[in-house]
Amino acid sequence: LDELFEALTLIQTKKIKAFPIYLMGRDYWVEMLKWIEQTMLTAGCISPEDFDLFQITDDPEEVANGIERHYQ
């Protein structure tokens, strides 16, 4: 989680160039994302656009295609 939030913060603050971030396994991540939305977003600590910095999926093919598209 440390590396995930560090990467998201660096991309959000434009300290590094954006790259694809995929969270694999909806069931694994859904509760954390609900907490982030209900707590951090509601408190104004993050913006709705911050959710656009990553994708959540169960499909490895979606990840592979997204990474390939990004680097073409």
N, C-alpha and C positions, 0 to 999 in steps of 0.2 A: 504494500500500500504506500509505503514511503516513496518508492520510485515512481509509482503511478501519479501521486499528487505532485511530486517534484516536476515531472514531465509536463503535467497539465498546467502548473503554475508558470513554468518557463515559456510554454507556448502562449498562454493567456497574456503574459506580460511582454510578449514579443522579444524575449531574451534569446530564444532559439527559433529556428524555422519550423513550422508545423510539420508533423509527420503523422501517419495513420496510427491511431490507438484503438485497438479492439479489445473488448472485454469478452472473453469466451465463457459461455454458459449463463444464460439468462437467470436460471434458478439460483445460481451462486451469487450473482451480483444484485438481484432485484431489491432485496431488503436494504442494502447499503445505499442504493440509488434513491429509494423512497426516503430514507433518513436524510440524505443530502438535500433532497427537494423540500421536505417538510421542515427541516431545521435551518440549513445554511441559506437556501434560497429565500425562505420566508423571512429570515433575519436580515436579508440584504447583503450577506457575505459574498454571494456569487450572483451572477446574472443568468437569466434563462439561456443566453447564447453560449454559456460555458458548457452546456450539455451537448453542444454541437462539436466539441473538441474530441469526442470519442464515440465509438459505436459499440453497441452490445449485440451479440449474436450467438447463435448455436451452430452456425454454418461455416465450417472451415473453408469452403469454396468462396464464400463471400469475403472472408479475410484475405485469401490469396488474390482474388480479383481486385479488391480494393487497394491492396499494397502495390500490385502491378500497375494499376491505373495511376496511382500517385507518382510513381517513379518513371512513367513514360513521358 
